[in-house]
Amino acid sequence: MVGSMDTITSVREMIEWSRFQISCRKDTGFVPTMGYLHDGHLSLVNRARSENDSVVVSVFVNPTQFGPNEDLSVYPRDPDGDSAKLEAAGIDVLFVPEAGELYSPSHETFVELERLSRHLCGKSRPLHFRGVATIVLKLFNIVLPTNAYFGSKDYQQLQVIKNMVRDLNVNTMVIGCPTIREHDGLAMSSRNSYLSPDQRKQAICLYDALMIARRLFAAREPDPNAYLQAMKSRVLSEPDALPDYISLVHPETLENLTTVNYNALAVMAVRIGKTRLIDNMLLAEPASRNQ
């Protein structure tokens, strides 16, 4: 029988709870989120539930990962709905700190990766991954999780966090989980709620473009430009679609490939109207709607 969920807003109280779990030799699974939860988030929660003694989910819209002209003020929020979904999922703690609990007025310390954060999304969002790495490390220091779960839709973010944990000797296992998709292949995202009905139909171009890349890979096409041209052509066939980037990169370094051989990551960021969507696909993995 699933127990009741506790809601914690205080950093001090969260640390005390975490230390008690460690003293009891219990494994804690952790899912950090920015809320407005969908089935993609809940898939992470369910995996954490199946692999740990206790599960903590945080909901915090992190201001330091938003640029000055981005959507922090209008980012979708549904605290009551999130709480109900998480309680139904059987988590132990919902951690919902206020910004002042995590960032004091004199805050001046940030975590920055020299290499990975400069590729892909980092080119147009230069402070984004500094904000991501900083808040994730802060949350790890507070929750003290055994395992932490992240979706692979944010592939660059996942790699940034894995490298940060490795480089700073953080005692948490970072686990990447498959992208959860809608019936037509669109990756689930809180930002999908921004799309009009017509834009929602157009947004399938991201998944279509990735599947085009997968077919080229299956046909052993060695030239990255063939992939890029085909993917870009599909995206630009939609009137409201404007690519930020469409790339074919090494899965670990995220550097552009000069030839395609054993594996490749097709990755893109595309604006559908004003909504910026991201998606990716490892071309050597078996095709699946959830990856």
C-alpha positions in Angstrom: 0.0 0.0 0.0 1.4 3.4 -1.0 2.0 5.8 1.9 1.0 9.4 2.0 3.2 12.0 0.3 4.9 14.7 2.4 5.4 18.2 0.9 8.6 20.0 2.0 9.4 23.6 1.2 12.4 24.2 3.5 15.9 23.3 2.4 16.8 22.6 6.0 13.9 20.2 6.5 14.7 18.5 3.2 18.3 17.9 4.2 17.2 16.5 7.6 14.8 14.1 5.8 17.6 13.0 3.4 20.2 12.4 6.2 17.6 10.3 8.0 17.1 8.1 4.9 20.9 7.6 4.7 21.1 6.7 8.4 18.5 4.0 7.7 20.5 2.8 4.7 17.6 3.5 2.4 18.2 4.3 -1.3 16.5 7.5 -2.5 15.5 8.0 -6.1 15.2 11.7 -7.2 13.4 13.3 -10.2 14.1 17.0 -10.5 11.4 18.9 -12.6 10.1 22.3 -13.3 6.6 21.1 -12.9 3.6 21.1 -15.3 4.0 17.4 -15.2 3.1 15.1 -18.1 3.5 11.4 -18.8 7.2 11.8 -19.6 7.9 13.1 -16.1 5.7 10.3 -14.6 7.7 7.7 -16.5 10.8 8.9 -14.6 8.9 8.8 -11.3 7.7 5.2 -12.0 11.2 4.0 -12.7 12.5 5.7 -9.6 9.7 4.1 -7.6 10.6 0.6 -8.9 14.4 1.0 -8.2 14.6 2.8 -4.8 13.3 2.6 -1.3 12.1 6.2 -1.4 11.3 8.7 -4.1 11.7 12.5 -4.0 10.4 14.8 -6.8 11.3 18.5 -6.8 9.2 21.2 -8.6 11.2 24.4 -9.1 11.2 26.7 -12.1 14.9 27.6 -12.0 15.4 31.3 -12.9 19.1 31.0 -13.7 18.6 28.8 -16.7 16.4 31.3 -18.5 17.8 34.1 -20.6 16.5 37.7 -20.4 14.1 37.2 -23.4 12.9 33.7 -22.6 9.7 32.4 -21.1 10.4 32.4 -17.3 7.4 34.6 -16.4 4.9 32.6 -18.5 6.4 29.1 -18.1 3.4 26.8 -17.5 2.6 26.0 -13.9 0.0 23.7 -12.3 1.0 23.1 -8.6 -2.3 21.5 -7.6 -2.3 19.2 -10.6 1.3 18.3 -10.1 0.8 17.4 -6.5 -2.2 15.2 -7.3 -0.3 13.3 -10.0 2.7 12.8 -7.7 0.6 11.6 -4.8 -1.2 9.2 -7.1 2.2 7.9 -8.3 3.2 7.1 -4.7 6.2 9.3 -4.2 7.4 10.0 -0.6 8.3 13.6 -0.8 7.4 16.5 -3.0 10.1 19.2 -2.6 8.9 22.7 -3.6 11.3 25.3 -2.5 10.9 29.0 -3.0 13.6 30.8 -5.1 14.8 32.6 -2.0 15.5 29.2 -0.4 18.0 28.3 -3.2 19.4 31.7 -4.3 20.2 34.3 -1.7 20.5 38.0 -2.8 24.3 37.7 -2.7 24.5 34.4 -4.6 27.6 34.4 -6.8 28.7 30.8 -7.3 27.9 28.9 -10.4 28.9 25.6 -12.0 30.0 25.8 -15.6 31.3 23.1 -18.0 34.0 24.3 -20.4 33.1 22.2 -23.5 29.8 20.5 -23.6 27.8 23.6 -22.7 29.1 25.4 -25.8 27.6 23.1 -28.4 24.0 23.0 -29.7 21.6 24.8 -27.4 24.5 26.4 -25.7 25.2 28.5 -28.8 21.9 30.4 -28.6 21.5 30.1 -24.8 24.9 30.8 -23.4 24.0 30.8 -19.7 21.4 28.0 -19.8 23.6 25.1 -18.9 25.4 27.1 -16.3 22.0 27.5 -14.6 21.1 23.8 -15.1 24.4 22.5 -13.7 24.2 24.9 -10.7 20.6 24.0 -9.7 21.1 20.3 -10.2 24.2 20.3 -8.0 22.4 22.3 -5.3 19.5 19.9 -5.4 21.8 16.9 -5.2 23.5 18.4 -2.2 20.1 18.9 -0.5 18.3 15.7 -1.5 21.4 13.5 -1.3 19.9 11.0 -3.8 21.3 7.5 -4.5 19.9 7.7 -8.1 18.6 10.6 -10.1 16.5 10.2 -13.3 16.5 12.5 -16.3 14.7 12.2 -19.7 16.8 11.7 -22.8 14.7 14.4 -24.7 17.1 16.9 -23.1 20.1 15.0 -24.3 22.6 17.8 -24.0 21.4 18.5 -20.5 21.7 14.8 -19.6 25.3 14.8 -20.8 26.1 18.0 -19.0 24.8 16.5 -15.7 26.6 13.2 -16.2 29.9 15.0 -16.8 29.4 17.4 -13.8 28.8 14.4 -11.5 31.9 12.7 -12.8 34.1 15.7 -12.7 33.0 16.9 -9.2 32.8 13.4 -7.6 29.2 13.7 -6.8 27.9 10.5 -5.1 24.8 10.1 -7.2 24.1 7.8 -10.1 22.6 9.7 -13.0 20.2 7.6 -15.1 19.0 8.6 -18.5 15.5 7.4 -19.5 13.8 7.1 -22.9 12.0 10.1 -24.4 8.2 9.6 -24.0 6.3 10.6 -27.1 2.7 11.3 -28.2 0.9 8.9 -30.5 2.3 10.7 -33.6 5.8 10.8 -32.3 6.0 14.4 -30.9 8.2 14.3 -27.8 6.2 15.2 -24.7 7.1 18.6 -23.3 5.6 21.2 -21.0 6.1 23.7 -23.8 3.8 21.8 -26.1 1.0 23.6 -24.3 2.0 26.8 -26.1 1.2 25.4 -29.5 -2.0 26.3 -31.3 -3.9 23.3 -32.9 -2.4 24.0 -36.3 1.1 24.5 -34.8 0.7 21.2 -33.0 0.2 19.4 -36.3 3.2 21.2 -37.8 5.4 20.2 -34.8 5.4 16.6 -36.0 8.1 17.7 -38.5 10.8 17.2 -35.7 10.0 13.5 -35.4 9.6 13.1 -39.1 13.0 14.6 -39.7 14.6 12.3 -37.1 13.1 9.3 -38.8 14.4 10.5 -42.1 17.9 10.5 -40.6 17.3 7.0 -39.2 16.4 5.7 -42.6 19.6 7.2 -44.1 21.6 5.6 -41.4 20.0 2.2 -42.0 20.9 2.7 -45.7 24.6 3.3 -44.6 24.8 6.8 -45.9 28.2 8.1 -44.8 27.8 11.8 -45.6 26.5 14.0 -42.8 25.4 16.7 -45.2 22.9 14.3 -46.8 21.3 13.9 -43.4 21.3 17.6 -42.6 19.8 18.6 -46.0 17.0 16.0 -45.7 16.1 16.9 -42.1 16.2 20.6 -42.8 14.0 20.1 -45.9 11.3 18.3 -43.9 11.3 21.0 -41.1 11.2 23.9 -43.5 8.2 22.3 -45.3 6.1 23.6 -42.4 5.2 27.3 -42.6 5.7 28.1 -39.0 8.9 26.1 -38.5 12.2 27.9 -38.1 15.3 25.8 -37.1 17.6 27.1 -34.4 19.9 24.2 -35.3 19.8 20.8 -37.0 22.9 18.8 -36.3 24.5 15.3 -36.6 26.9 14.9 -33.7 29.0 12.4 -31.7 26.8 11.1 -28.9 29.4 11.8 -26.2 31.3 14.9 -27.3 28.4 16.5 -29.2 30.8 17.6 -31.9 29.7 17.7 -35.5 30.5 14.5 -37.4 32.6 14.6 -40.6 31.5 11.1 -41.5 28.8 8.7 -40.2 30.0 5.3 -39.1 29.1 3.3 -36.0 26.7 5.7 -34.4 25.4 9.3 -34.5 23.0 11.6 -32.7 20.6 13.5 -34.8 19.5 16.5 -32.7 17.6 19.7 -33.3 16.0 22.8 -31.9 13.1 24.2 -33.9 10.8 27.1 -33.3 7.2 26.4 -34.2 5.9 30.0 -34.1 7.2 31.4 -30.9 7.6 27.9 -29.2 11.1 26.4 -29.1 11.0 22.6 -29.2 14.0 20.2 -29.0 14.3 16.6 -29.9 17.0 14.0 -30.8 17.5 10.4 -31.8 20.4 8.0 -31.5 20.4 6.5 -35.0 22.0 3.1 -34.2 19.3 2.3 -31.6 16.2 0.3 -32.6 13.3 2.5 -33.7 10.8 3.2 -31.0 8.1 5.8 -30.2 9.6 6.0 -26.7 13.3 6.8 -26.9 
